[in-house]
Amino acid sequence: MSFSLKTQTFNCITDYALETINEINLDRLNRFFNNLPVDPYLKGNYRFRRLSNFIVSSKSLVKLPHNCLFQSKEYNPLLGDVVREFEELDEETIELEDFKKIVLEFFTFCQLCSTANEIGVHQIRTTTSARQIGNPAPEGIHRDGVDLVGIFCVNREGIEGGETYLYKDKNSSPVFQKILNPGELLVFDDRQFFHYTAPIKPTTEQQGVRDVFVFTCPGLIANRNEKN
């Protein structure tokens, strides 16, 4: 697989990458966020989520059998040591060329920074209203416990806030701070950077939403990561 312009000079130890993926039909992707199941592990019913894991082989995505998500408390103080189960991504989503293009773009960075050819894809909608602030990262500033992380924004509607931050350590000022706009992909080495996304608030009386795909390389598969 050929590397993109961003990956040609990417240094896994010092760099993060922010790029806009062109020729993506965001509307076609966004409609698949409307039927996400609620995340049952958070109070407030403001986050909705699906999860699938894939092997990348010869520029193709091969979906792995259904499995659960696991992170230790070392990485997730809120929901660490909890085996979490989410419904798989919709098959129509997986078949979209737009979806495949985004995942394969993330994988070009994985080829530089990881020996894994496995990617976890988290499809997440965070909502907010006058009664409920939406918190994309309720665990606070954190690492995920993988090699590489990518965040691709599909949609922001009726919201303010939601800046994404990268830190070299939890006690220092951020080295990156930006609202990710639709079409933008942020990639960073999870071993080098902590990350956090601030809460979102509505800009009108209507509900606001933030829709993203979060990619991890490799996935956080429970039967491999769970403590014995």
Secondary structure as a PSIPRED ss2 file (coil, helix, strand):
# PSIPRED VFORMAT (PSIPRED V4.0)

   1 M C   1.000  0.000  0.000
   2 S C   1.000  0.000  0.000
   3 F C   1.000  0.000  0.000
   4 S C   1.000  0.000  0.000
   5 L H   0.000  1.000  0.000
   6 K H   0.000  1.000  0.000
   7 T H   0.000  1.000  0.000
   8 Q H   0.000  1.000  0.000
   9 T C   1.000  0.000  0.000
  10 F C   1.000  0.000  0.000
  11 N C   1.000  0.000  0.000
  12 C C   1.000  0.000  0.000
  13 I C   1.000  0.000  0.000
  14 T C   1.000  0.000  0.000
  15 D C   1.000  0.000  0.000
  16 Y E   0.000  0.000  1.000
  17 A E   0.000  0.000  1.000
  18 L E   0.000  0.000  1.000
  19 E E   0.000  0.000  1.000
  20 T E   0.000  0.000  1.000
  21 I C   1.000  0.000  0.000
  22 N C   1.000  0.000  0.000
  23 E C   1.000  0.000  0.000
  24 I C   1.000  0.000  0.000
  25 N C   1.000  0.000  0.000
  26 L H   0.000  1.000  0.000
  27 D H   0.000  1.000  0.000
  28 R H   0.000  1.000  0.000
  29 L H   0.000  1.000  0.000
  30 N H   0.000  1.000  0.000
  31 R H   0.000  1.000  0.000
  32 F H   0.000  1.000  0.000
  33 F H   0.000  1.000  0.000
  34 N C   1.000  0.000  0.000
  35 N C   1.000  0.000  0.000
  36 L C   1.000  0.000  0.000
  37 P C   1.000  0.000  0.000
  38 V E   0.000  0.000  1.000
  39 D C   1.000  0.000  0.000
  40 P C   1.000  0.000  0.000
  41 Y C   1.000  0.000  0.000
  42 L C   1.000  0.000  0.000
  43 K C   1.000  0.000  0.000
  44 G C   1.000  0.000  0.000
  45 N C   1.000  0.000  0.000
  46 Y C   1.000  0.000  0.000
  47 R E   0.000  0.000  1.000
  48 F E   0.000  0.000  1.000
  49 R E   0.000  0.000  1.000
  50 R E   0.000  0.000  1.000
  51 L E   0.000  0.000  1.000
  52 S E   0.000  0.000  1.000
  53 N E   0.000  0.000  1.000
  54 F E   0.000  0.000  1.000
  55 I E   0.000  0.000  1.000
  56 V E   0.000  0.000  1.000
  57 S E   0.000  0.000  1.000
  58 S C   1.000  0.000  0.000
  59 K C   1.000  0.000  0.000
  60 S E   0.000  0.000  1.000
  61 L E   0.000  0.000  1.000
  62 V E   0.000  0.000  1.000
  63 K E   0.000  0.000  1.000
  64 L C   1.000  0.000  0.000
  65 P C   1.000  0.000  0.000
  66 H C   1.000  0.000  0.000
  67 N C   1.000  0.000  0.000
  68 C C   1.000  0.000  0.000
  69 L E   0.000  0.000  1.000
  70 F C   1.000  0.000  0.000
  71 Q C   1.000  0.000  0.000
  72 S C   1.000  0.000  0.000
  73 K C   1.000  0.000  0.000
  74 E C   1.000  0.000  0.000
  75 Y C   1.000  0.000  0.000
  76 N C   1.000  0.000  0.000
  77 P C   1.000  0.000  0.000
  78 L C   1.000  0.000  0.000
  79 L C   1.000  0.000  0.000
  80 G C   1.000  0.000  0.000
  81 D C   1.000  0.000  0.000
  82 V C   1.000  0.000  0.000
  83 V C   1.000  0.000  0.000
  84 R E   0.000  0.000  1.000
  85 E C   1.000  0.000  0.000
  86 F C   1.000  0.000  0.000
  87 E C   1.000  0.000  0.000
  88 E C   1.000  0.000  0.000
  89 L C   1.000  0.000  0.000
  90 D C   1.000  0.000  0.000
  91 E H   0.000  1.000  0.000
  92 E H   0.000  1.000  0.000
  93 T H   0.000  1.000  0.000
  94 I H   0.000  1.000  0.000
  95 E H   0.000  1.000  0.000
  96 L C   1.000  0.000  0.000
  97 E H   0.000  1.000  0.000
  98 D H   0.000  1.000  0.000
  99 F H   0.000  1.000  0.000
 100 K H   0.000  1.000  0.000
 101 K H   0.000  1.000  0.000
 102 I H   0.000  1.000  0.000
 103 V H   0.000  1.000  0.000
 104 L H   0.000  1.000  0.000
 105 E H   0.000  1.000  0.000
 106 F H   0.000  1.000  0.000
 107 F H   0.000  1.000  0.000
 108 T H   0.000  1.000  0.000
 109 F H   0.000  1.000  0.000
 110 C H   0.000  1.000  0.000
 111 Q H   0.000  1.000  0.000
 112 L H   0.000  1.000  0.000
 113 C H   0.000  1.000  0.000
 114 S C   1.000  0.000  0.000
 115 T C   1.000  0.000  0.000
 116 A C   1.000  0.000  0.000
 117 N C   1.000  0.000  0.000
 118 E E   0.000  0.000  1.000
 119 I E   0.000  0.000  1.000
 120 G E   0.000  0.000  1.000
 121 V E   0.000  0.000  1.000
 122 H E   0.000  0.000  1.000
 123 Q E   0.000  0.000  1.000
 124 I E   0.000  0.000  1.000
 125 R E   0.000  0.000  1.000
 126 T E   0.000  0.000  1.000
 127 T E   0.000  0.000  1.000
 128 T E   0.000  0.000  1.000
 129 S E   0.000  0.000  1.000
 130 A C   1.000  0.000  0.000
 131 R C   1.000  0.000  0.000
 132 Q E   0.000  0.000  1.000
 133 I C   1.000  0.000  0.000
 134 G E   0.000  0.000  1.000
 135 N C   1.000  0.000  0.000
 136 P C   1.000  0.000  0.000
 137 A C   1.000  0.000  0.000
 138 P C   1.000  0.000  0.000
 139 E C   1.000  0.000  0.000
 140 G C   1.000  0.000  0.000
 141 I C   1.000  0.000  0.000
 142 H E   0.000  0.000  1.000
 143 R C   1.000  0.000  0.000
 144 D C   1.000  0.000  0.000
 145 G C   1.000  0.000  0.000
 146 V C   1.000  0.000  0.000
 147 D C   1.000  0.000  0.000
 148 L E   0.000  0.000  1.000
 149 V E   0.000  0.000  1.000
 150 G E   0.000  0.000  1.000
 151 I E   0.000  0.000  1.000
 152 F E   0.000  0.000  1.000
 153 C E   0.000  0.000  1.000
 154 V E   0.000  0.000  1.000
 155 N E   0.000  0.000  1.000
 156 R E   0.000  0.000  1.000
 157 E E   0.000  0.000  1.000
 158 G C   1.000  0.000  0.000
 159 I E   0.000  0.000  1.000
 160 E E   0.000  0.000  1.000
 161 G E   0.000  0.000  1.000
 162 G C   1.000  0.000  0.000
 163 E E   0.000  0.000  1.000
 164 T E   0.000  0.000  1.000
 165 Y E   0.000  0.000  1.000
 166 L E   0.000  0.000  1.000
 167 Y E   0.000  0.000  1.000
 168 K C   1.000  0.000  0.000
 169 D C   1.000  0.000  0.000
 170 K C   1.000  0.000  0.000
 171 N C   1.000  0.000  0.000
 172 S C   1.000  0.000  0.000
 173 S C   1.000  0.000  0.000
 174 P C   1.000  0.000  0.000
 175 V C   1.000  0.000  0.000
 176 F E   0.000  0.000  1.000
 177 Q E   0.000  0.000  1.000
 178 K E   0.000  0.000  1.000
 179 I E   0.000  0.000  1.000
 180 L C   1.000  0.000  0.000
 181 N C   1.000  0.000  0.000
 182 P C   1.000  0.000  0.000
 183 G C   1.000  0.000  0.000
 184 E E   0.000  0.000  1.000
 185 L E   0.000  0.000  1.000
 186 L E   0.000  0.000  1.000
 187 V E   0.000  0.000  1.000
 188 F E   0.000  0.000  1.000
 189 D E   0.000  0.000  1.000
 190 D C   1.000  0.000  0.000
 191 R C   1.000  0.000  0.000
 192 Q C   1.000  0.000  0.000
 193 F C   1.000  0.000  0.000
 194 F E   0.000  0.000  1.000
 195 H E   0.000  0.000  1.000
 196 Y E   0.000  0.000  1.000
 197 T E   0.000  0.000  1.000
 198 A C   1.000  0.000  0.000
 199 P C   1.000  0.000  0.000
 200 I E   0.000  0.000  1.000
 201 K E   0.000  0.000  1.000
 202 P E   0.000  0.000  1.000
 203 T C   1.000  0.000  0.000
 204 T C   1.000  0.000  0.000
 205 E C   1.000  0.000  0.000
 206 Q C   1.000  0.000  0.000
 207 Q C   1.000  0.000  0.000
 208 G E   0.000  0.000  1.000
 209 V E   0.000  0.000  1.000
 210 R E   0.000  0.000  1.000
 211 D E   0.000  0.000  1.000
 212 V E   0.000  0.000  1.000
 213 F E   0.000  0.000  1.000
 214 V E   0.000  0.000  1.000
 215 F E   0.000  0.000  1.000
 216 T E   0.000  0.000  1.000
 217 C E   0.000  0.000  1.000
 218 P C   1.000  0.000  0.000
 219 G C   1.000  0.000  0.000
 220 L C   1.000  0.000  0.000
 221 I E   0.000  0.000  1.000
 222 A H   0.000  1.000  0.000
 223 N H   0.000  1.000  0.000
 224 R H   0.000  1.000  0.000
 225 N H   0.000  1.000  0.000
 226 E C   1.000  0.000  0.000
 227 K C   1.000  0.000  0.000
 228 N C   1.000  0.000  0.000
